[in-house]
Amino acid sequence: MEAFASAHAPTARRLGVERSVFLLDCPGPRASTGVQTLVSFLDEDPAPDGGADVATVRARRSLRAHGDAEAVRTMWEEEAFTSAPAWLALSPETLDLVGSWMFAPNWPQSRHVWSRNADALSSEEAATALDELAFLNPRTAQLHTALRRAVLTHGVTAAYDPLILTEQLAEWGECTDWAESRAFLQEHPRLLTTEPPQSTPLAHVAVLDIARTEGLDAAYRLVEDRDALQAYVERALAAEDSNALLHAAAVEGEVFDDKLSSLTHAQAGMVLAGAVDDVEPEDLATLVPRAPEVIRARLLREILALSSRHVHPHGETWLRIVQALSGAA
C-alpha cells in the first residue's frame, strides 16, 4: 500500500477503501475495523483537493449500506467527535427517487415525477440526496437543487414552465421541415406566448411573431410560398413597417437563400427603425453582381419608392443604399 501511495495516490486511496469495504463483510471484530477505517478515511481525508472521487463515493455508499447502522453512527461520533452526517441515514428509496427525478429524459417527465412524489421530493432527506448525488453529477444536481427551491417557493407551474417551454422551443427549431414545424406548433400553442432566446434562427422568430398577430396560416404561407412572401414585403413597404421588413428579410435569407433581398430589406427596416449606425450599404455591393437582374431591378424600385416617402432624417443613408443597388457604390 505504501508503494502505491508514493507511486500513484489515487490507486492507493481506492485500494485502501476496497480493503475496508471487504472487512465490512467479515465476521467478528474485522467488520468493526472496516467501519472504523472508512469513518477515519472520510473524516480525515474526504477527497483530493476538496472534491469527491470514486473512492469517496464508494466509502460513503458502503457505510450507508452496512447492516448495522447503529454501529456506524456510534463509530462516527466516537472517531469524528461530531454527530453522524445526514447522508449516512439516506434510504436507497430516496436516492433512487431523487435520481429518477434528476435524470428524467425531459422537463415534462421531470415535472410528472415531481407531481407524483411531491411530498418526498420536498423533504429534507431529498435535499440531502441531491447533495449526495452531486458527487456523481455536480452540474445536474446543482440545477435540480435550484429547481427544487423554485418549486417550493413559487409553485410547480411557475418553476417548470420556463424550462418546459425552452425545451419545446428547441425541439420546434429542430423540426425537419415546415410541415412538421407547423404541426409541432399546433400541438404546443403555448410556444406562441414565449420570447425565443437570442440563439433562435431569425426565420423562426419571424414565424412565431407573425403567427401571434396573423395566425399560423399566414405565418407558414410566408416560408412555403415565395410569392406570398413578396406580397408580405410589399405590404410592409407600403406601411413602412420596419419590424415586418426585418421578418421578411430573415425568411428571404434563411429559407429562400435570397441574400440580396434579405440584406436590402434588413437595411431598409433598420433605417425605418432609426438604427442607421448598423446599416452598411457597401455590403450590398458584393451581392449585387451575383443576383439576377430581375431581383436587382425590383429591389431598386422598392427602395427608391420607400426612400422618396421617407427622405428625412436619413436621406444620405437611403442614397447610399440606392447607389449600392444600382452598382454605383
C-alpha positions as YAML, in Angstrom:
chain: A
units: angstrom
residues:
- id: 1
  name: MET
  ca: [0.00, 0.00, 0.00]
- id: 2
  name: GLU
  ca: [2.84, 2.38, 0.84]
- id: 3
  name: ALA
  ca: [4.41, 1.66, -2.54]
- id: 4
  name: PHE
  ca: [1.19, 2.58, -4.27]
- id: 5
  name: ALA
  ca: [0.82, 5.70, -2.14]
- id: 6
  name: SER
  ca: [4.16, 7.01, -3.31]
- id: 7
  name: ALA
  ca: [3.70, 5.91, -6.92]
- id: 8
  name: HIS
  ca: [0.04, 6.70, -7.53]
- id: 9
  name: ALA
  ca: [-2.03, 8.24, -4.75]
- id: 10
  name: PRO
  ca: [-5.49, 7.70, -6.34]
- id: 11
  name: THR
  ca: [-4.81, 3.98, -6.68]
- id: 12
  name: ALA
  ca: [-3.70, 3.83, -3.06]
- id: 13
  name: ARG
  ca: [-6.91, 5.53, -2.00]
- id: 14
  name: ARG
  ca: [-9.02, 3.05, -3.95]
- id: 15
  name: LEU
  ca: [-7.15, 0.07, -2.56]
- id: 16
  name: GLY
  ca: [-7.46, 1.35, 1.00]
- id: 17
  name: VAL
  ca: [-11.20, 1.85, 0.64]
- id: 18
  name: GLU
  ca: [-11.70, -1.54, -1.02]
- id: 19
  name: ARG
  ca: [-9.81, -3.27, 1.80]
- id: 20
  name: SER
  ca: [-12.06, -1.57, 4.36]
- id: 21
  name: VAL
  ca: [-15.18, -2.48, 2.38]
- id: 22
  name: PHE
  ca: [-14.02, -6.11, 2.30]
- id: 23
  name: LEU
  ca: [-13.64, -6.07, 6.09]
- id: 24
  name: LEU
  ca: [-17.26, -4.92, 6.49]
- id: 25
  name: ASP
  ca: [-18.47, -8.35, 5.40]
- id: 26
  name: CYS
  ca: [-16.05, -10.28, 7.60]
- id: 27
  name: PRO
  ca: [-17.20, -11.85, 10.87]
- id: 28
  name: GLY
  ca: [-16.24, -10.65, 14.30]
- id: 29
  name: PRO
  ca: [-14.16, -7.57, 15.01]
- id: 30
  name: ARG
  ca: [-12.99, -7.22, 11.42]
- id: 31
  name: ALA
  ca: [-16.31, -5.64, 10.46]
- id: 32
  name: SER
  ca: [-15.86, -3.05, 13.18]
- id: 33
  name: THR
  ca: [-12.35, -2.39, 11.88]
- id: 34
  name: GLY
  ca: [-13.79, -1.83, 8.40]
- id: 35
  name: VAL
  ca: [-16.29, 0.68, 9.75]
- id: 36
  name: GLN
  ca: [-13.60, 2.46, 11.74]
- id: 37
  name: THR
  ca: [-11.19, 2.78, 8.82]
- id: 38
  name: LEU
  ca: [-13.90, 4.05, 6.46]
- id: 39
  name: VAL
  ca: [-15.05, 6.61, 9.01]
- id: 40
  name: SER
  ca: [-11.49, 7.76, 9.54]
- id: 41
  name: PHE
  ca: [-10.92, 7.93, 5.81]
- id: 42
  name: LEU
  ca: [-13.98, 10.14, 5.24]
- id: 43
  name: ASP
  ca: [-13.39, 12.30, 8.30]
- id: 44
  name: GLU
  ca: [-9.68, 12.92, 7.80]
- id: 45
  name: ASP
  ca: [-9.29, 12.74, 4.02]
- id: 46
  name: PRO
  ca: [-12.69, 13.27, 2.33]
- id: 47
  name: ALA
  ca: [-11.22, 13.62, -1.18]
- id: 48
  name: PRO
  ca: [-8.22, 15.06, -3.03]
- id: 49
  name: ASP
  ca: [-8.28, 18.82, -3.49]
- id: 50
  name: GLY
  ca: [-11.57, 19.09, -1.62]
- id: 51
  name: GLY
  ca: [-13.59, 17.27, -4.28]
- id: 52
  name: ALA
  ca: [-15.14, 13.82, -4.33]
- id: 53
  name: ASP
  ca: [-13.65, 10.93, -6.26]
- id: 54
  name: VAL
  ca: [-14.68, 7.32, -6.78]
- id: 55
  name: ALA
  ca: [-13.04, 6.29, -3.51]
- id: 56
  name: THR
  ca: [-15.10, 8.84, -1.57]
- id: 57
  name: VAL
  ca: [-18.34, 7.73, -3.22]
- id: 58
  name: ARG
  ca: [-17.53, 4.07, -2.63]
- id: 59
  name: ALA
  ca: [-16.75, 4.66, 1.04]
- id: 60
  name: ARG
  ca: [-19.94, 6.62, 1.68]
- id: 61
  name: ARG
  ca: [-22.11, 4.08, -0.12]
- id: 62
  name: SER
  ca: [-20.56, 1.19, 1.77]
- id: 63
  name: LEU
  ca: [-21.06, 2.78, 5.18]
- id: 64
  name: ARG
  ca: [-24.65, 3.62, 4.28]
- id: 65
  name: ALA
  ca: [-25.32, 0.04, 3.15]
- id: 66
  name: HIS
  ca: [-23.72, -1.60, 6.19]
- id: 67
  name: GLY
  ca: [-26.17, -3.81, 8.03]
- id: 68
  name: ASP
  ca: [-25.51, -2.31, 11.48]
- id: 69
  name: ALA
  ca: [-26.47, 1.33, 11.05]
- id: 70
  name: GLU
  ca: [-26.30, 1.98, 14.77]
- id: 71
  name: ALA
  ca: [-22.70, 0.74, 14.91]
- id: 72
  name: VAL
  ca: [-21.78, 3.06, 12.04]
- id: 73
  name: ARG
  ca: [-23.45, 6.02, 13.73]
- id: 74
  name: THR
  ca: [-21.73, 5.31, 17.04]
- id: 75
  name: MET
  ca: [-18.35, 4.82, 15.39]
- id: 76
  name: TRP
  ca: [-18.71, 8.12, 13.54]
- id: 77
  name: GLU
  ca: [-19.47, 10.02, 16.73]
- id: 78
  name: GLU
  ca: [-16.53, 8.38, 18.51]
- id: 79
  name: GLU
  ca: [-13.99, 8.80, 15.72]
- id: 80
  name: ALA
  ca: [-15.05, 12.16, 14.28]
- id: 81
  name: PHE
  ca: [-16.21, 13.74, 17.57]
- id: 82
  name: THR
  ca: [-19.33, 15.04, 15.84]
- id: 83
  name: SER
  ca: [-22.85, 13.91, 15.09]
- id: 84
  name: ALA
  ca: [-23.29, 11.44, 12.28]
- id: 85
  name: PRO
  ca: [-23.93, 13.25, 8.99]
- id: 86
  name: ALA
  ca: [-27.38, 13.20, 7.41]
- id: 87
  name: TRP
  ca: [-26.14, 11.30, 4.33]
- id: 88
  name: LEU
  ca: [-25.45, 8.23, 6.47]
- id: 89
  name: ALA
  ca: [-29.19, 7.80, 7.05]
- id: 90
  name: LEU
  ca: [-30.25, 8.22, 3.44]
- id: 91
  name: SER
  ca: [-32.55, 5.43, 2.33]
- id: 92
  name: PRO
  ca: [-31.98, 3.67, -1.01]
- id: 93
  name: GLU
  ca: [-35.58, 4.54, -1.91]
- id: 94
  name: THR
  ca: [-34.96, 8.27, -1.54]
- id: 95
  name: LEU
  ca: [-31.72, 8.12, -3.51]
- id: 96
  name: ASP
  ca: [-33.44, 6.17, -6.29]
- id: 97
  name: LEU
  ca: [-36.36, 8.60, -6.37]
- id: 98
  name: VAL
  ca: [-34.18, 11.70, -6.46]
- id: 99
  name: GLY
  ca: [-32.01, 10.06, -9.10]
- id: 100
  name: SER
  ca: [-35.01, 9.28, -11.31]
- id: 101
  name: TRP
  ca: [-36.17, 12.88, -10.93]
- id: 102
  name: MET
  ca: [-32.72, 14.30, -11.70]
- id: 103
  name: PHE
  ca: [-32.24, 12.16, -14.78]
- id: 104
  name: ALA
  ca: [-35.75, 12.31, -16.25]
- id: 105
  name: PRO
  ca: [-35.43, 12.37, -20.07]
- id: 106
  name: ASN
  ca: [-37.14, 15.76, -20.45]
- id: 107
  name: TRP
  ca: [-38.74, 18.52, -18.40]
- id: 108
  name: PRO
  ca: [-42.37, 17.33, -18.79]
- id: 109
  name: GLN
  ca: [-41.31, 13.92, -17.46]
- id: 110
  name: SER
  ca: [-39.38, 15.61, -14.66]
- id: 111
  name: ARG
  ca: [-42.50, 17.54, -13.69]
- id: 112
  name: HIS
  ca: [-44.51, 14.31, -13.77]
- id: 113
  name: VAL
  ca: [-42.05, 12.66, -11.37]
- id: 114
  name: TRP
  ca: [-42.26, 15.67, -9.05]
- id: 115
  name: SER
  ca: [-46.06, 15.80, -9.11]
- id: 116
  name: ARG
  ca: [-46.35, 12.11, -8.22]
- id: 117
  name: ASN
  ca: [-43.77, 12.36, -5.42]
- id: 118
  name: ALA
  ca: [-44.10, 15.95, -4.24]
- id: 119
  name: ASP
  ca: [-44.00, 15.19, -0.51]
- id: 120
  name: ALA
  ca: [-40.92, 13.01, -0.74]
- id: 121
  name: LEU
  ca: [-39.03, 15.37, -3.05]
- id: 122
  name: SER
  ca: [-39.90, 18.33, -0.82]
- id: 123
  name: SER
  ca: [-38.36, 16.64, 2.23]
- id: 124
  name: GLU
  ca: [-35.03, 17.41, 3.82]
- id: 125
  name: GLU
  ca: [-33.93, 13.88, 3.04]
- id: 126
  name: ALA
  ca: [-34.38, 14.64, -0.66]
- id: 127
  name: ALA
  ca: [-32.19, 17.73, -0.26]
- id: 128
  name: THR
  ca: [-29.54, 15.54, 1.35]
- id: 129
  name: ALA
  ca: [-29.86, 13.05, -1.51]
- id: 130
  name: LEU
  ca: [-29.26, 15.86, -4.00]
- id: 131
  name: ASP
  ca: [-26.08, 16.77, -2.16]
- id: 132
  name: GLU
  ca: [-25.02, 13.13, -2.27]
- id: 133
  name: LEU
  ca: [-25.74, 12.74, -5.98]
- id: 134
  name: ALA
  ca: [-23.77, 15.92, -6.62]
- id: 135
  name: PHE
  ca: [-20.64, 13.80, -6.15]
- id: 136
  name: LEU
  ca: [-21.55, 11.95, -9.35]
- id: 137
  name: ASN
  ca: [-23.04, 14.76, -11.41]
- id: 138
  name: PRO
  ca: [-22.48, 18.16, -9.80]
- id: 139
  name: ARG
  ca: [-23.94, 20.24, -12.64]
- id: 140
  name: THR
  ca: [-27.22, 18.32, -12.82]
- id: 141
  name: ALA
  ca: [-27.54, 18.23, -9.04]
- id: 142
  name: GLN
  ca: [-26.96, 21.98, -8.81]
- id: 143
  name: LEU
  ca: [-29.62, 22.62, -11.45]
- id: 144
  name: HIS
  ca: [-32.15, 20.45, -9.63]
- id: 145
  name: THR
  ca: [-31.32, 21.99, -6.27]
- id: 146
  name: ALA
  ca: [-32.24, 25.37, -7.76]
- id: 147
  name: LEU
  ca: [-35.34, 23.87, -9.39]
- id: 148
  name: ARG
  ca: [-36.44, 22.31, -6.11]
- id: 149
  name: ARG
  ca: [-36.03, 25.66, -4.38]
- id: 150
  name: ALA
  ca: [-38.07, 27.37, -7.12]
- id: 151
  name: VAL
  ca: [-40.86, 24.80, -6.85]
- id: 152
  name: LEU
  ca: [-41.05, 25.18, -3.08]
- id: 153
  name: THR
  ca: [-41.01, 28.98, -3.34]
- id: 154
  name: HIS
  ca: [-43.11, 29.70, -6.42]
- id: 155
  name: GLY
  ca: [-45.02, 26.51, -7.14]
- id: 156
  name: VAL
  ca: [-44.71, 23.75, -9.74]
- id: 157
  name: THR
  ca: [-46.13, 25.66, -12.71]
- id: 158
  name: ALA
  ca: [-44.04, 28.79, -12.26]
- id: 159
  name: ALA
  ca: [-40.86, 26.76, -11.75]
- id: 160
  name: TYR
  ca: [-41.31, 24.33, -14.61]
- id: 161
  name: ASP
  ca: [-42.96, 26.42, -17.34]
- id: 162
  name: PRO
  ca: [-39.80, 28.29, -18.43]
- id: 163
  name: LEU
  ca: [-37.84, 25.04, -18.60]
- id: 164
  name: ILE
  ca: [-40.53, 23.13, -20.48]
- id: 165
  name: LEU
  ca: [-41.18, 25.93, -22.97]
- id: 166
  name: THR
  ca: [-37.47, 26.49, -23.63]
- id: 167
  name: GLU
  ca: [-37.02, 22.78, -24.26]
- id: 168
  name: GLN
  ca: [-40.04, 22.71, -26.57]
- id: 169
  name: LEU
  ca: [-38.79, 25.75, -28.46]
- id: 170
  name: ALA
  ca: [-35.54, 23.91, -29.11]
- id: 171
  name: GLU
  ca: [-37.46, 20.84, -30.33]
- id: 172
  name: TRP
  ca: [-39.58, 23.05, -32.59]
- id: 173
  name: GLY
  ca: [-36.47, 24.59, -34.11]
- id: 174
  name: GLU
  ca: [-35.13, 21.11, -34.90]
- id: 175
  name: CYS
  ca: [-38.16, 20.03, -36.96]
- id: 176
  name: THR
  ca: [-37.08, 18.60, -40.29]
- id: 177
  name: ASP
  ca: [-39.39, 20.70, -42.47]
- id: 178
  name: TRP
  ca: [-42.01, 23.44, -42.24]
- id: 179
  name: ALA
  ca: [-44.92, 20.98, -42.28]
- id: 180
  name: GLU
  ca: [-43.53, 19.25, -39.20]
- id: 181
  name: SER
  ca: [-42.78, 22.65, -37.69]
- id: 182
  name: ARG
  ca: [-46.37, 23.76, -38.12]
- id: 183
  name: ALA
  ca: [-47.76, 20.53, -36.66]
- id: 184
  name: PHE
  ca: [-45.48, 20.90, -33.63]
- id: 185
  name: LEU
  ca: [-46.62, 24.49, -33.06]
- id: 186
  name: GLN
  ca: [-50.25, 23.44, -33.33]
- id: 187
  name: GLU
  ca: [-49.63, 20.79, -30.67]
- id: 188
  name: HIS
  ca: [-47.82, 23.27, -28.41]
- id: 189
  name: PRO
  ca: [-49.70, 26.57, -28.77]
- id: 190
  name: ARG
  ca: [-48.19, 27.97, -25.57]
- id: 191
  name: LEU
  ca: [-44.96, 28.49, -27.54]
- id: 192
  name: LEU
  ca: [-46.67, 31.49, -29.12]
- id: 193
  name: THR
  ca: [-46.58, 33.19, -25.71]
- id: 194
  name: THR
  ca: [-42.83, 32.77, -25.27]
- id: 195
  name: GLU
  ca: [-39.92, 35.02, -26.08]
- id: 196
  name: PRO
  ca: [-37.39, 32.90, -28.01]
- id: 197
  name: PRO
  ca: [-33.74, 33.01, -26.94]
- id: 198
  name: GLN
  ca: [-31.26, 35.01, -28.97]
- id: 199
  name: SER
  ca: [-29.85, 31.82, -30.47]
- id: 200
  name: THR
  ca: [-33.15, 31.13, -32.27]
- id: 201
  name: PRO
  ca: [-32.86, 31.44, -36.08]
- id: 202
  name: LEU
  ca: [-34.42, 34.70, -37.21]
- id: 203
  name: ALA
  ca: [-36.79, 32.98, -39.63]
- id: 204
  name: HIS
  ca: [-38.24, 31.04, -36.72]
- id: 205
  name: VAL
  ca: [-38.56, 34.23, -34.70]
- id: 206
  name: ALA
  ca: [-40.44, 35.74, -37.64]
- id: 207
  name: VAL
  ca: [-42.80, 32.75, -37.86]
- id: 208
  name: LEU
  ca: [-43.59, 32.99, -34.15]
- id: 209
  name: ASP
  ca: [-44.19, 36.73, -34.27]
- id: 210
  name: ILE
  ca: [-46.38, 36.62, -37.38]
- id: 211
  name: ALA
  ca: [-48.32, 33.62, -36.06]
- id: 212
  name: ARG
  ca: [-49.14, 35.59, -32.93]
- id: 213
  name: THR
  ca: [-50.62, 38.51, -34.85]
- id: 214
  name: GLU
  ca: [-51.87, 36.98, -38.11]
- id: 215
  name: GLY
  ca: [-52.28, 33.28, -37.34]
- id: 216
  name: LEU
  ca: [-50.50, 30.08, -38.32]
- id: 217
  name: ASP
  ca: [-51.80, 30.08, -41.89]
- id: 218
  name: ALA
  ca: [-50.33, 33.49, -42.63]
- id: 219
  name: ALA
  ca: [-47.03, 32.72, -40.90]
- id: 220
  name: TYR
  ca: [-46.36, 29.41, -42.61]
- id: 221
  name: ARG
  ca: [-47.51, 30.67, -46.00]
- id: 222
  name: LEU
  ca: [-44.50, 33.01, -45.95]
- id: 223
  name: VAL
  ca: [-41.96, 30.19, -45.53]
- id: 224
  name: GLU
  ca: [-43.64, 27.90, -48.05]
- id: 225
  name: ASP
  ca: [-44.63, 30.32, -50.84]
- id: 226
  name: ARG
  ca: [-42.16, 32.84, -52.27]
- id: 227
  name: ASP
  ca: [-44.94, 34.84, -53.94]
- id: 228
  name: ALA
  ca: [-46.79, 35.14, -50.63]
- id: 229
  name: LEU
  ca: [-43.58, 36.37, -49.02]
- id: 230
  name: GLN
  ca: [-43.17, 39.03, -51.72]
- id: 231
  name: ALA
  ca: [-46.75, 40.18, -51.17]
- id: 232
  name: TYR
  ca: [-45.93, 40.46, -47.43]
- id: 233
  name: VAL
  ca: [-42.87, 42.56, -48.31]
- id: 234
  name: GLU
  ca: [-44.96, 44.88, -50.46]
- id: 235
  name: ARG
  ca: [-47.46, 45.39, -47.66]
- id: 236
  name: ALA
  ca: [-44.62, 46.10, -45.24]
- id: 237
  name: LEU
  ca: [-43.10, 48.64, -47.65]
- id: 238
  name: ALA
  ca: [-46.44, 50.37, -48.14]
- id: 239
  name: ALA
  ca: [-46.99, 50.54, -44.39]
- id: 240
  name: GLU
  ca: [-43.34, 51.48, -43.73]
- id: 241
  name: ASP
  ca: [-43.34, 48.66, -41.15]
- id: 242
  name: SER
  ca: [-39.74, 48.15, -40.03]
- id: 243
  name: ASN
  ca: [-40.49, 45.04, -37.96]
- id: 244
  name: ALA
  ca: [-42.29, 43.32, -40.84]
- id: 245
  name: LEU
  ca: [-39.41, 44.12, -43.19]
- id: 246
  name: LEU
  ca: [-36.93, 42.57, -40.77]
- id: 247
  name: HIS
  ca: [-39.08, 39.43, -40.51]
- id: 248
  name: ALA
  ca: [-39.30, 39.24, -44.31]
- id: 249
  name: ALA
  ca: [-35.54, 39.68, -44.58]
- id: 250
  name: ALA
  ca: [-34.98, 36.75, -42.21]
- id: 251
  name: VAL
  ca: [-37.21, 34.45, -44.26]
- id: 252
  name: GLU
  ca: [-35.72, 35.60, -47.58]
- id: 253
  name: GLY
  ca: [-32.22, 34.82, -46.41]
- id: 254
  name: GLU
  ca: [-32.65, 31.72, -44.26]
- id: 255
  name: VAL
  ca: [-35.46, 29.97, -46.14]
- id: 256
  name: PHE
  ca: [-35.18, 31.07, -49.78]
- id: 257
  name: ASP
  ca: [-31.44, 31.86, -49.83]
- id: 258
  name: ASP
  ca: [-32.09, 35.25, -51.44]
- id: 259
  name: LYS
  ca: [-29.20, 37.08, -49.83]
- id: 260
  name: LEU
  ca: [-29.55, 40.36, -51.71]
- id: 261
  name: SER
  ca: [-33.26, 40.78, -50.98]
- id: 262
  name: SER
  ca: [-32.65, 39.77, -47.38]
- id: 263
  name: LEU
  ca: [-29.88, 42.29, -46.76]
- id: 264
  name: THR
  ca: [-31.68, 45.07, -48.64]
- id: 265
  name: HIS
  ca: [-34.90, 44.66, -46.67]
- id: 266
  name: ALA
  ca: [-32.99, 44.26, -43.41]
- id: 267
  name: GLN
  ca: [-31.16, 47.54, -44.03]
- id: 268
  name: ALA
  ca: [-34.39, 49.27, -45.04]
- id: 269
  name: GLY
  ca: [-36.05, 48.03, -41.86]
- id: 270
  name: MET
  ca: [-33.18, 49.33, -39.74]
- id: 271
  name: VAL
  ca: [-33.31, 52.74, -41.40]
- id: 272
  name: LEU
  ca: [-37.06, 52.96, -40.77]
- id: 273
  name: ALA
  ca: [-36.41, 52.00, -37.15]
- id: 274
  name: GLY
  ca: [-33.73, 54.69, -36.85]
- id: 275
  name: ALA
  ca: [-30.90, 52.20, -36.33]
- id: 276
  name: VAL
  ca: [-28.73, 53.70, -39.06]
- id: 277
  name: ASP
  ca: [-25.47, 53.06, -37.23]
- id: 278
  name: ASP
  ca: [-25.89, 49.36, -38.01]
- id: 279
  name: VAL
  ca: [-26.54, 49.90, -41.72]
- id: 280
  name: GLU
  ca: [-23.66, 49.20, -44.10]
- id: 281
  name: PRO
  ca: [-24.91, 49.78, -47.69]
- id: 282
  name: GLU
  ca: [-21.49, 48.88, -49.02]
- id: 283
  name: ASP
  ca: [-22.17, 45.26, -48.04]
- id: 284
  name: LEU
  ca: [-24.82, 45.19, -50.74]
- id: 285
  name: ALA
  ca: [-22.22, 45.86, -53.40]
- id: 286
  name: THR
  ca: [-20.66, 42.41, -53.02]
- id: 287
  name: LEU
  ca: [-24.05, 40.73, -53.52]
- id: 288
  name: VAL
  ca: [-25.40, 42.80, -56.42]
- id: 289
  name: PRO
  ca: [-23.26, 41.22, -59.21]
- id: 290
  name: ARG
  ca: [-24.35, 37.71, -58.16]
- id: 291
  name: ALA
  ca: [-28.10, 38.45, -58.11]
- id: 292
  name: PRO
  ca: [-30.38, 38.10, -61.16]
- id: 293
  name: GLU
  ca: [-31.23, 41.34, -62.91]
- id: 294
  name: VAL
  ca: [-34.92, 40.95, -62.15]
- id: 295
  name: ILE
  ca: [-34.19, 40.90, -58.39]
- id: 296
  name: ARG
  ca: [-31.82, 43.88, -58.58]
- id: 297
  name: ALA
  ca: [-34.38, 45.90, -60.54]
- id: 298
  name: ARG
  ca: [-37.21, 45.02, -58.15]
- id: 299
  name: LEU
  ca: [-35.19, 45.98, -55.08]
- id: 300
  name: LEU
  ca: [-34.08, 49.23, -56.65]
- id: 301
  name: ARG
  ca: [-37.69, 50.16, -57.41]
- id: 302
  name: GLU
  ca: [-38.76, 49.28, -53.87]
- id: 303
  name: ILE
  ca: [-36.04, 51.31, -52.17]
- id: 304
  name: LEU
  ca: [-36.50, 54.32, -54.48]
- id: 305
  name: ALA
  ca: [-40.23, 54.39, -53.72]
- id: 306
  name: LEU
  ca: [-39.70, 53.91, -49.98]
- id: 307
  name: SER
  ca: [-36.93, 56.48, -49.69]
- id: 308
  name: SER
  ca: [-38.92, 59.11, -51.61]
- id: 309
  name: ARG
  ca: [-41.65, 58.90, -48.99]
- id: 310
  name: HIS
  ca: [-39.25, 58.74, -46.09]
- id: 311
  name: VAL
  ca: [-36.36, 61.03, -47.00]
- id: 312
  name: HIS
  ca: [-35.90, 62.65, -43.62]
- id: 313
  name: PRO
  ca: [-33.96, 62.31, -41.45]
- id: 314
  name: HIS
  ca: [-31.80, 59.63, -43.13]
- id: 315
  name: GLY
  ca: [-31.68, 60.73, -46.76]
- id: 316
  name: GLU
  ca: [-27.94, 60.14, -47.04]
- id: 317
  name: THR
  ca: [-28.28, 56.52, -45.91]
- id: 318
  name: TRP
  ca: [-31.09, 55.89, -48.39]
- id: 319
  name: LEU
  ca: [-28.90, 57.36, -51.15]
- id: 320
  name: ARG
  ca: [-26.05, 55.02, -50.29]
- id: 321
  name: ILE
  ca: [-28.41, 52.01, -50.42]
- id: 322
  name: VAL
  ca: [-29.73, 53.12, -53.84]
- id: 323
  name: GLN
  ca: [-26.20, 53.63, -55.14]
- id: 324
  name: ALA
  ca: [-25.15, 50.17, -53.93]
- id: 325
  name: LEU
  ca: [-28.13, 48.52, -55.61]
- id: 326
  name: SER
  ca: [-27.53, 50.40, -58.86]
- id: 327
  name: GLY
  ca: [-23.88, 49.41, -58.91]
- id: 328
  name: ALA
  ca: [-22.64, 52.94, -58.31]
- id: 329
  name: ALA
  ca: [-21.25, 52.32, -54.80]
...
